[in-house]
C-alpha cells in the first residue's frame, strides 16, 4: 500500500520539485549582473539647450508681433461693429443689410486669419521641438553607449530613482558642445 502511494503521488511531486529546483538554482546569467539604468527628463533637456532658447526667443518675438497685429485688427473690427450698431437706426434697410454683410464677411475673414496663424505658430513650435528632439535622441544614445548604460528611461516612467543616474544636465551639456 505504501509502495503504491509512493509511486502514484509522492514520486511525481518530488520529481517535479527537484527538476524545478535545479532549473531555478542555476547561476544568474551574465547579462543580468551589470544592469545600469539612467533617467532623463527629455523636455527639460531640450528646453535647456542653447539652440532651443535661441529658437524660442525668435519664435516668441514673432508671436508677440503677430499677437499685437491681431489685437489691432480686432479693435478695428469692434469699431466697425459699434459704428454699424449706432448707424443702424438711421440707415435705410438696403444699406444697413449691405454694411452688415460687409462686417460679417470681415469678421469671418478675421476669425479664419486668427485660426490660420494659431495653426501656423503651433506647427512652427512643433517643427522646432522635433528638430532639436531628434538631435537630442542621438545625443542620449551616444551617452548611453559611452557610459555603458543598459537603458535610459524617461523620468515620467519611474516614481523614484537615484539622482546620480539623472542624465538630464549631461544630455543638455553634451548637446550644446556638439552644436
PADREN-969669 format. One line per field, with one value per atom (N, C-alpha, C): residue number from 1; residue in one letter; atom name; x, z, y. Coordinates in Angstrom, 3 decimals. Layout:
<recs>
i <- [NUM ...]
aa <- [a ...]
at <- [CA ...]
xx <- [X ...]
zz <- [Z ...]
yy <- [Y ...]
</recs>
This chain:
<recs>
i <- [1 1 1 2 2 2 3 3 3 4 4 4 5 5 5 6 6 6 7 7 7 8 8 8 9 9 9 10 10 10 11 11 11 12 12 12 13 13 13 14 14 14 15 15 15 16 16 16 17 17 17 18 18 18 19 19 19 20 20 20 21 21 21 22 22 22 23 23 23 24 24 24 25 25 25 26 26 26 27 27 27 28 28 28 29 29 29 30 30 30 31 31 31 32 32 32 33 33 33 34 34 34 35 35 35 36 36 36 37 37 37 38 38 38 39 39 39 40 40 40 41 41 41 42 42 42 43 43 43 44 44 44 45 45 45 46 46 46 47 47 47 48 48 48 49 49 49 50 50 50 51 51 51 52 52 52 53 53 53 54 54 54 55 55 55 56 56 56 57 57 57 58 58 58 59 59 59 60 60 60 61 61 61 62 62 62 63 63 63 64 64 64 65 65 65 66 66 66 67 67 67 68 68 68 69 69 69 70 70 70 71 71 71 72 72 72 73 73 73 74 74 74 75 75 75 76 76 76 77 77 77 78 78 78 79 79 79 80 80 80 81 81 81 82 82 82 83 83 83 84 84 84 85 85 85 86 86 86 87 87 87 88 88 88 89 89 89 90 90 90 91 91 91 92 92 92 93 93 93 94 94 94 95 95 95 96 96 96 97 97 97 98 98 98 99 99 99 100 100 100 101 101 101 102 102 102 103 103 103 104 104 104 105 105 105 106 106 106 107 107 107 108 108 108 109 109 109 110 110 110 111 111 111 112 112 112 113 113 113 114 114 114 115 115 115 116 116 116 117 117 117 118 118 118 119 119 119 120 120 120 121 121 121 122 122 122 123 123 123 124 124 124 125 125 125 126 126 126 127 127 127 128 128 128 129 129 129 130 130 130 131 131 131 132 132 132 133 133 133 134 134 134 135 135 135 136 136 136 137 137 137 138 138 138 139 139 139 140 140 140 141 141 141 142 142 142 143 143 143 144 144 144 145 145 145 146 146 146 147 147 147 148 148 148 149 149 149 150 150 150 151 151 151 152 152 152 153 153 153 154 154 154 155 155 155 156 156 156 157 157 157 158 158 158 159 159 159 160 160 160 161 161 161 162 162 162 163 163 163 164 164 164 165 165 165 166 166 166 167 167 167 168 168 168 169 169 169 170 170 170 171 171 171 172 172 172 173 173 173 174 174 174 175 175 175 176 176 176 177 177 177 178 178 178 179 179 179]
aa <- [x x x x x x x x x x x x x x x x x x x x x x x x x x x x x x x x x x x x x x x x x x x x x x x x x x x x x x x x x x x x x x x x x x x x x x x x x x x x x x x x x x x x x x x x x x x x x x x x x x x x x x x x x x x x x x x x x x x x x x x x x x x x x x x x x x x x x x x x x x x x x x x x x x x x x x x x x x x x x x x x x x x x x x x x x x x x x x x x x x x x x x x x x x x x x x x x x x x x x x x x x x x x x x x x x x x x x x x x x x x x x x x x x x x x x x x x x x x x x x x x x x x x x x x x x x x x x x x x x x x x x x x x x x x x x x x x x x x x x x x x x x x x x x x x x x x x x x x x x x x x x x x x x x x x x x x x x x x x x x x x x x x x x x x x x x x x x x x x x x x x x x x x x x x x x x x x x x x x x x x x x x x x x x x x x x x x x x x x x x x x x x x x x x x x x x x x x x x x x x x x x x x x x x x x x x x x x x x x x x x x x x x x x x x x x x x x x x x x x x x x x x x x x x x x x x x x x x x x x x x x x x x x x x x x x x x x x x x x x x x x x x x x x x x x x x x x x x x x x x x x x x x x x x x x x x x x x x x x x x x x x x x x x x x x x x x x x x x x x]
at <- [N CA C N CA C N CA C N CA C N CA C N CA C N CA C N CA C N CA C N CA C N CA C N CA C N CA C N CA C N CA C N CA C N CA C N CA C N CA C N CA C N CA C N CA C N CA C N CA C N CA C N CA C N CA C N CA C N CA C N CA C N CA C N CA C N CA C N CA C N CA C N CA C N CA C N CA C N CA C N CA C N CA C N CA C N CA C N CA C N CA C N CA C N CA C N CA C N CA C N CA C N CA C N CA C N CA C N CA C N CA C N CA C N CA C N CA C N CA C N CA C N CA C N CA C N CA C N CA C N CA C N CA C N CA C N CA C N CA C N CA C N CA C N CA C N CA C N CA C N CA C N CA C N CA C N CA C N CA C N CA C N CA C N CA C N CA C N CA C N CA C N CA C N CA C N CA C N CA C N CA C N CA C N CA C N CA C N CA C N CA C N CA C N CA C N CA C N CA C N CA C N CA C N CA C N CA C N CA C N CA C N CA C N CA C N CA C N CA C N CA C N CA C N CA C N CA C N CA C N CA C N CA C N CA C N CA C N CA C N CA C N CA C N CA C N CA C N CA C N CA C N CA C N CA C N CA C N CA C N CA C N CA C N CA C N CA C N CA C N CA C N CA C N CA C N CA C N CA C N CA C N CA C N CA C N CA C N CA C N CA C N CA C N CA C N CA C N CA C N CA C N CA C N CA C N CA C N CA C N CA C N CA C N CA C N CA C N CA C N CA C N CA C N CA C N CA C N CA C N CA C N CA C N CA C N CA C N CA C N CA C N CA C N CA C N CA C N CA C N CA C N CA C N CA C N CA C N CA C]
xx <- [0.820 0.000 0.873 1.883 2.789 3.533 3.916 4.637 3.776 2.505 1.573 1.395 1.250 1.111 2.355 3.519 4.776 4.893 4.518 4.623 3.612 2.418 1.364 1.390 1.709 1.582 2.923 3.671 4.862 5.995 6.168 7.262 7.142 5.993 5.899 6.051 5.526 5.636 7.094 7.791 9.194 10.033 9.710 10.446 10.336 9.124 8.913 9.497 9.471 10.076 11.575 12.252 13.698 14.068 13.284 13.551 13.417 12.337 12.131 13.219 13.601 14.651 15.966 16.335 17.601 17.565 16.405 16.302 16.416 15.786 15.812 17.102 17.827 19.032 20.270 20.100 21.241 21.844 23.077 23.767 23.059 23.099 22.446 23.195 22.480 23.146 24.038 25.024 25.994 25.392 24.357 23.790 22.998 22.644 21.887 22.754 24.038 24.922 25.143 25.375 25.698 24.532 23.424 22.257 22.391 22.582 22.702 21.560 20.774 19.628 19.806 19.637 19.700 18.336 18.127 16.865 17.137 16.177 16.315 14.948 14.913 13.709 13.929 13.387 13.675 13.189 12.051 11.536 12.481 12.943 13.871 15.201 15.650 16.924 16.844 15.747 15.574 15.411 14.592 14.302 15.510 16.486 17.659 18.822 18.647 19.725 19.797 20.983 21.178 20.393 20.387 19.669 18.176 17.585 16.156 15.869 16.701 16.486 16.560 17.530 17.685 16.475 16.089 14.935 13.649 13.523 12.294 12.176 13.300 13.255 12.809 13.356 12.959 11.478 11.051 9.656 8.737 9.164 8.347 8.180 9.234 9.124 8.184 8.281 7.357 5.923 5.751 4.414 3.855 4.695 4.264 3.846 4.653 4.316 2.979 2.800 1.560 0.377 0.580 -0.482 -0.915 0.066 -0.249 -1.006 -0.600 -1.280 -2.727 -2.914 -4.268 -5.110 -4.524 -5.263 -5.699 -4.834 -5.197 -6.347 -6.243 -7.313 -8.621 -8.518 -9.725 -10.376 -9.570 -10.089 -10.790 -10.182 -10.798 -12.139 -12.183 -13.430 -14.493 -14.101 -15.058 -15.594 -14.721 -15.151 -16.192 -15.950 -16.893 -18.243 -18.204 -19.459 -20.189 -19.469 -20.087 -20.678 -19.927 -20.436 -21.699 -21.699 -22.874 -24.065 -23.828 -24.918 -25.465 -24.589 -25.025 -25.815 -25.362 -25.995 -27.202 -27.416 -28.468 -29.859 -30.117 -31.436 -31.628 -30.550 -30.631 -30.599 -29.873 -29.668 -30.932 -31.043 -32.166 -31.870 -32.872 -32.693 -31.703 -31.683 -30.769 -29.309 -29.041 -27.686 -27.250 -28.189 -27.911 -27.541 -28.316 -28.060 -26.683 -26.358 -25.079 -23.919 -24.047 -22.991 -22.882 -23.996 -23.975 -23.260 -23.580 -22.914 -21.406 -21.045 -19.644 -18.916 -19.552 -18.949 -18.857 -19.881 -19.853 -18.751 -18.597 -17.547 -16.162 -15.977 -14.700 -14.464 -15.521 -15.402 -14.986 -15.635 -15.282 -13.831 -13.452 -12.065 -11.073 -11.421 -10.561 -10.438 -11.557 -11.536 -10.706 -10.842 -10.035 -8.547 -8.270 -6.885 -6.276 -7.025 -6.538 -6.327 -7.268 -7.147 -5.933 -5.745 -4.597 -3.275 -3.219 -1.994 -1.719 -2.766 -2.587 -2.030 -2.578 -2.088 -0.643 -0.365 0.975 1.999 1.665 2.593 2.711 1.620 1.685 2.578 2.420 3.249 4.721 4.963 6.350 6.996 6.224 6.741 7.040 6.135 6.363 7.594 7.764 8.909 10.223 10.263 11.468 11.775 10.748 10.924 11.355 10.702 11.046 12.457 12.878 14.237 15.268 15.067 16.006 15.882 14.665 14.430 15.139 15.123 15.816 17.315 17.887 19.305 19.566 18.640 18.805 18.765 17.917 17.848 19.183 19.795 21.119 22.157 22.082 23.000 22.796 21.548 21.249 21.771 21.603 22.143 23.660 24.293 25.757 26.183 25.487 25.797 25.619 24.530 24.279 25.386 25.876 26.955 28.269 28.580 29.838 29.869 28.760 28.700 28.256 28.022 27.647 26.366 25.349 24.044 23.323 22.621 21.822 20.607 20.008 18.875 18.773 18.191 17.919 16.427 15.767 14.314 13.918 12.726 12.147 11.788 11.975 11.693 10.245 9.353 7.933 7.623 8.512 8.290 8.417 9.346 9.614 9.059 8.744 8.272 9.444 10.472 11.658 12.891 13.929 15.230 16.299 17.471 18.605 19.031 19.277 19.650 20.992 21.778 23.076 22.926 21.779 21.554 20.663 20.497 19.749 20.699 20.416 21.304 20.867 19.856 19.328 20.393 21.110 22.128 23.251 23.643 24.704 24.262 23.011 22.494 22.469 22.027 21.987 23.403 24.307 25.691 26.326 26.117 26.667 26.068 24.775 24.105 24.704 24.885 25.433 26.871 27.634 29.015 29.064 28.146 28.100 27.724 26.783 26.286 27.352]
zz <- [0.000 0.000 0.000 0.805 0.852 -0.481 -1.039 -2.293 -3.420 -3.457 -4.460 -4.277 -3.067 -2.777 -3.229 -2.932 -3.290 -4.801 -5.531 -6.985 -7.600 -7.091 -7.721 -7.320 -6.115 -5.637 -5.319 -4.510 -3.987 -5.012 -5.777 -6.741 -7.796 -8.464 -9.444 -8.788 -7.605 -6.911 -6.595 -6.063 -5.722 -6.994 -8.025 -9.279 -9.831 -9.921 -10.448 -9.521 -8.226 -7.277 -7.537 -7.655 -7.872 -9.248 -10.264 -11.599 -11.549 -10.948 -10.814 -9.987 -8.900 -8.037 -8.795 -9.543 -10.280 -11.408 -12.018 -13.076 -12.504 -11.382 -10.781 -10.015 -9.626 -8.834 -9.695 -10.985 -11.866 -11.599 -11.970 -11.789 -12.621 -12.129 -12.854 -14.151 -15.175 -16.461 -16.379 -17.254 -17.234 -17.571 -18.388 -18.774 -17.650 -16.637 -15.526 -14.464 -14.541 -13.489 -13.580 -14.785 -14.945 -15.517 -14.890 -15.345 -14.876 -15.802 -15.485 -16.168 -15.378 -15.899 -15.588 -16.586 -16.410 -16.671 -16.147 -16.334 -16.897 -17.682 -18.264 -18.400 -18.126 -18.374 -19.733 -20.759 -22.125 -22.411 -21.838 -22.061 -21.469 -20.269 -19.631 -20.380 -20.839 -21.559 -22.855 -23.575 -24.826 -24.541 -23.543 -23.243 -22.683 -22.166 -21.601 -22.590 -23.798 -24.774 -25.294 -25.700 -26.233 -27.526 -28.354 -29.622 -29.397 -28.445 -28.146 -27.646 -26.752 -26.200 -27.296 -28.184 -29.278 -30.209 -30.602 -31.493 -30.826 -29.550 -28.846 -28.680 -28.450 -28.347 -29.676 -30.769 -32.099 -32.344 -31.998 -32.159 -31.324 -30.112 -29.186 -29.683 -30.236 -30.745 -31.953 -32.846 -33.990 -33.507 -32.525 -31.976 -31.330 -30.608 -29.931 -30.956 -32.007 -33.064 -33.722 -34.011 -34.655 -33.720 -32.453 -31.466 -31.393 -31.441 -31.438 -32.700 -33.837 -35.101 -35.056 -34.488 -34.368 -33.439 -32.357 -31.421 -32.110 -32.945 -33.681 -34.650 -35.366 -36.312 -35.589 -34.418 -33.632 -33.173 -32.761 -32.350 -33.515 -34.694 -35.875 -36.189 -36.078 -36.337 -35.307 -34.046 -32.997 -33.259 -33.712 -34.032 -35.137 -36.167 -37.285 -36.816 -35.924 -35.396 -34.570 -33.747 -32.937 -33.831 -34.865 -35.793 -36.492 -36.887 -37.541 -36.594 -35.335 -34.356 -34.119 -34.090 -33.888 -35.094 -36.288 -37.507 -37.938 -37.329 -37.788 -37.761 -36.829 -36.750 -37.867 -38.309 -39.283 -40.721 -40.943 -42.300 -42.878 -44.210 -44.849 -44.868 -44.952 -44.829 -45.827 -47.062 -48.058 -47.703 -47.364 -46.997 -45.701 -44.760 -43.482 -43.735 -44.596 -44.916 -45.572 -46.462 -47.154 -46.169 -45.260 -44.263 -43.288 -42.899 -42.011 -42.685 -43.959 -44.705 -44.802 -45.041 -45.135 -43.807 -42.710 -41.387 -41.062 -41.362 -41.113 -41.932 -43.178 -44.029 -43.439 -42.994 -42.384 -41.086 -40.328 -39.073 -39.362 -40.356 -40.724 -41.217 -42.043 -42.542 -41.398 -40.449 -39.289 -38.468 -38.228 -37.452 -38.157 -39.480 -40.244 -40.149 -40.252 -40.172 -38.819 -37.752 -36.407 -36.283 -36.773 -36.711 -37.515 -38.697 -39.527 -38.842 -38.243 -37.552 -36.339 -35.605 -34.463 -34.930 -36.013 -36.555 -37.045 -37.689 -38.205 -37.069 -35.999 -34.873 -34.141 -34.031 -33.397 -34.212 -35.527 -36.394 -36.322 -36.261 -36.168 -34.858 -33.766 -32.469 -32.496 -33.099 -33.217 -34.061 -35.128 -36.016 -35.289 -34.545 -33.781 -32.766 -32.032 -30.984 -31.570 -32.646 -33.201 -33.784 -34.367 -34.920 -33.801 -32.706 -31.589 -30.888 -30.799 -30.136 -30.866 -32.193 -32.963 -32.654 -32.602 -32.284 -30.839 -29.937 -28.528 -28.351 -29.099 -29.013 -29.418 -30.460 -30.869 -29.776 -29.127 -28.030 -26.880 -26.552 -25.451 -25.776 -27.025 -27.429 -27.274 -27.672 -27.567 -26.100 -25.229 -23.793 -23.254 -23.653 -23.204 -23.600 -24.820 -25.285 -24.560 -24.405 -23.766 -22.289 -21.598 -20.157 -19.851 -20.904 -20.791 -19.977 -20.306 -19.696 -20.459 -19.721 -20.363 -21.014 -20.319 -20.873 -20.209 -20.939 -20.414 -20.593 -19.483 -19.499 -19.235 -19.660 -19.381 -17.897 -17.285 -15.853 -15.508 -16.425 -16.174 -15.904 -16.341 -16.189 -14.738 -14.012 -12.653 -11.588 -10.462 -9.321 -8.489 -8.415 -7.650 -8.389 -8.351 -8.852 -8.185 -8.135 -7.524 -8.430 -7.852 -8.635 -9.346 -8.907 -9.547 -10.957 -11.285 -12.624 -13.461 -13.012 -13.780 -14.828 -16.072 -17.159 -17.854 -17.327 -17.970 -18.152 -17.089 -17.292 -18.228 -18.143 -19.006 -20.470 -20.719 -22.091 -22.666 -21.868 -22.328 -22.617 -21.717 -21.874 -23.129 -23.303 -24.459 -25.751 -25.744 -26.932 -27.302 -26.313 -26.564 -27.087 -26.622 -27.086 -28.551 -28.914 -30.287 -31.255 -30.864 -31.712 -31.841]
yy <- [-1.179 0.000 1.255 1.294 2.430 2.578 1.468 1.457 2.048 1.740 2.255 3.774 4.216 5.647 6.398 5.849 6.485 6.651 5.635 5.681 6.646 6.681 7.477 8.950 9.258 10.637 11.298 10.677 11.302 11.354 10.320 10.282 11.399 11.563 12.661 14.042 14.225 15.503 15.794 14.830 15.014 15.233 14.482 14.617 16.053 16.576 17.933 18.997 18.749 19.681 19.797 18.663 18.682 19.244 18.946 19.498 21.023 21.499 22.943 23.596 22.956 23.487 23.634 22.613 22.666 23.700 23.874 24.885 26.301 26.531 27.859 28.148 27.103 27.290 27.510 27.609 27.839 29.214 29.394 30.677 31.746 32.972 34.056 34.321 34.683 34.930 36.165 36.225 37.312 38.662 38.688 39.980 40.623 39.906 40.467 41.116 40.925 41.420 42.928 43.455 44.872 45.654 45.596 46.335 47.777 48.696 50.129 50.854 51.545 52.270 53.751 54.575 56.016 56.627 57.805 58.509 59.889 60.388 61.715 62.367 63.648 64.448 65.096 64.482 64.890 66.307 66.688 68.045 69.097 68.847 69.787 69.816 68.666 68.604 69.411 69.275 70.021 71.512 71.844 73.246 73.995 73.307 73.967 74.098 73.587 73.716 75.149 75.546 76.899 77.094 76.054 76.144 76.369 75.641 75.794 77.208 77.690 79.030 80.088 79.958 80.908 80.857 79.659 79.489 79.976 79.692 80.060 81.575 82.262 83.728 84.324 83.816 84.282 84.002 82.809 82.406 83.297 83.562 84.354 85.797 86.383 87.751 87.815 86.840 86.788 86.623 85.766 85.511 86.776 87.493 88.713 89.774 89.938 90.897 90.551 89.285 88.851 89.031 88.789 88.966 90.432 91.341 92.768 93.160 92.621 92.893 92.402 91.222 90.666 91.530 92.002 92.860 94.154 94.736 95.958 95.687 94.588 94.237 93.975 93.367 93.094 94.401 95.348 96.658 97.354 97.296 97.908 97.251 95.935 95.214 95.589 95.700 96.095 97.498 98.395 99.759 99.754 98.959 98.876 98.338 97.346 96.789 97.834 98.569 99.631 100.723 101.128 102.146 101.665 100.414 99.857 99.854 99.493 99.488 100.896 101.889 103.270 103.790 103.398 103.903 103.078 101.948 101.043 101.666 102.561 103.196 104.226 104.849 105.930 105.406 104.304 103.793 103.169 103.263 102.566 101.074 100.234 98.778 98.168 98.640 98.065 98.356 99.601 99.986 99.308 99.189 98.516 97.052 96.392 94.976 94.823 95.746 95.692 95.861 96.813 97.036 95.859 95.278 94.102 92.942 92.719 91.643 91.889 93.147 93.509 93.259 93.662 93.466 91.972 91.203 89.755 89.077 89.518 88.958 89.256 90.505 90.879 90.110 89.880 89.126 87.677 87.053 85.678 85.597 86.547 86.575 86.745 87.590 87.802 86.516 85.839 84.586 83.521 83.423 82.467 82.810 84.100 84.564 84.186 84.439 84.104 82.598 81.824 80.369 79.890 80.442 80.063 80.416 81.584 81.993 81.100 80.736 79.827 78.485 77.960 76.693 76.834 77.953 78.193 78.232 78.935 79.025 77.686 76.955 75.632 74.698 74.735 73.891 74.295 75.592 76.074 75.608 75.684 75.232 73.732 72.958 71.508 71.223 71.979 71.793 72.059 73.151 73.496 72.397 71.995 70.988 69.647 69.223 67.912 67.894 69.018 69.099 68.916 69.616 69.526 68.177 67.660 66.373 65.234 65.269 64.222 64.229 65.418 65.521 65.077 65.412 65.046 63.529 62.857 61.392 60.781 61.319 60.834 61.073 62.233 62.547 61.567 61.269 60.342 58.944 58.517 57.214 57.184 58.274 58.367 58.303 59.019 58.981 57.570 56.919 55.554 54.596 54.746 53.874 54.180 55.469 55.849 55.483 55.691 55.424 53.996 53.228 51.807 51.585 52.352 52.139 51.039 50.195 49.166 49.813 50.777 51.516 52.879 53.810 55.144 55.386 55.682 55.850 57.295 57.636 58.948 59.014 60.175 60.333 60.008 60.255 60.028 58.554 57.679 56.239 55.796 56.380 55.911 56.829 56.238 57.017 57.528 56.717 57.100 56.598 57.401 56.975 57.819 57.265 57.952 59.104 60.271 61.447 61.276 60.325 60.114 59.534 58.973 58.439 59.355 60.595 61.595 62.177 61.920 62.316 63.602 64.297 65.498 66.578 66.993 68.040 67.595 66.345 65.826 65.845 65.483 65.473 66.885 67.850 69.242 69.746 69.484 69.924 69.290 68.011 67.311 67.839 68.107 68.653 70.005 70.858 72.202 72.129 71.161 71.011 70.550 69.679 69.162 70.275 71.077 72.157 73.178]
</recs>
